[in-house]
């Protein structure tokens, strides 16, 4: 088990509507619409978030939410065996860990200063926030990757 990346495999039985090249093109266009830089080699799509200026992302810019995106870098592999389409994806989790660490530090400080708890309970609160943030982030990434993949496999356009 690798802690630095999350991966999953989606299996689509008997997909006749779209072939691999169509699905690959749809995935690439959807990732580009999400401000991701894609690199396609054979049936492997590598994506990485386009670097943006942090100063312009903090204000009222429409790119403000991009700074906090937790699925910034990954890979999608498309394979077809007999009548089964397998799409294997992996996403690096470094951004999720950093955001979880900052939220746990903030929770620890808040519990210590404003709730007037002992240091032990403050640390327990921080660890709980860290684990909760990681669990929710992993569920969110799995949901988004499944949604992205299914939209490309089952859509007609």
N, C-alpha and C positions, 0 to 999 in steps of 0.2 A: 504494500500500500504506500503510495507516494502522497506526502502531505502538501507538496507544493503545487499539485494540480488535481483537478477534478475531471473525471472522464465518464462517459456513458456510451451505450450503443443502442440505437433504435433500429428495430427490425420491421420492415414493411413487406408483408407477404403479397405476392402476385400484383405488383404495381405495373400496370400496362399503360396508364395514362401518360406518364412522362419517362423519358429515358435519362440516362446519367448526364449527358451533356446539357439537357434542358434543366435538370435539377441543379447542376453545377452553376449554370448561368443565373438561375433564379437566386440561389444562395449568394452568389457574388454581388448581384445587384441589391439584394436586401442588406447585406453587410455594408456595402458602400453607402446606402441610404442611412445607415446608423453611424456614419462617420468613421468607418473602419477601413483601413488600408488592407486590401486583399492581395494575395499572391497565389496563383493557381499553377500547380505542377501536376500533370496527369489528373488523377482523381483526388488530389489533396488540396484543400483550400486552407491556407494559413492566413489568419487575420490578426491585425494589430491596430490598436486605436491610434488615430492620427493625433500627433502632438499638437496641443493648443496652448496659447498664451494664458497663463493662470490669471493674470490681471484682467483680461477681457472676460474670463469665465466666471469671475466672482460677482460681477455687477448684474445688470438686468439683461445681459446678453442671452440669446437663445441657447448658447453653448454652455451655460452655467452648470447644467446637470451632467455634462460629460466628465467633469473632474471627478465626480463620485461614482462613476460607472465601475462596477466590480468585475466585469468580464472584459478585460482590456486586451488580452492576448490569448490566442488559442489556435486550434487546428481542427478541421473537419475532413474525414476520409470517407469516400463513397465507394462501396463495393457491391457488386451484383453477382450472386451465386445462384445458378439455376433460375428459379422464379422468385427469389428472395432478395430484397434490397436491404443492405446493411449500411447504416450511417453511423460511424464512430466519431465522437467529438471529444475534445479535451480542452480545458480552460485553465490557465495559470491562476493561482489564488493569492499571489503576493499582495495585490491591492486590498483584497478582502481582509487579510491578516493585519495590514497596517490600519485600516479603518476600525477593525474590531479592537485593536490595541488602544487606539485613541479614545474610543467610546468607553472602554473599561477603565482607562485612567481617569476620564472625566467622571464616570460613575463612582469610582473610589474616592476621588476628591470631594465630590458633591455629598456622598454619604458621610464622609468624615467631618466636613465643615458645616453643612446645613442640617443634617439629620442628627448630628452630635452622637454618633455611634462610636464604639470602640474600634481600634485599629483592625482587630481580627474581623469584625463584621464588615468593615469597609472593604477589606481585601476580598472577603467572600462575595460581597456585592460586585466588586470589579471583575472577579473571575466569572461570576454568573452572567454578567453583561457580555463578557468576551465570548463565552460559549453560546449564549443566545444569539449574538450577532453572527457568529460563524454558522450556526445551524440555519438561521434565516437566510443568510447569504447563499449557502449551498442549495437550499430549496429554491431560491429565486433564480440562480444560475441554471439549475436543472429545468425549471419551468420555461425560462426564456429560450434555452437551446432546443427544447422539445417543440415549443411553439414555432420557432424559426424554421426548424427542419420540416415539421408537418405542413406548414404553410407552403413550403417549396415543393413538397412531394405531391400534395393533393390538389393544388390549385391548377386551374385550367389555363390561366393567362401566362 
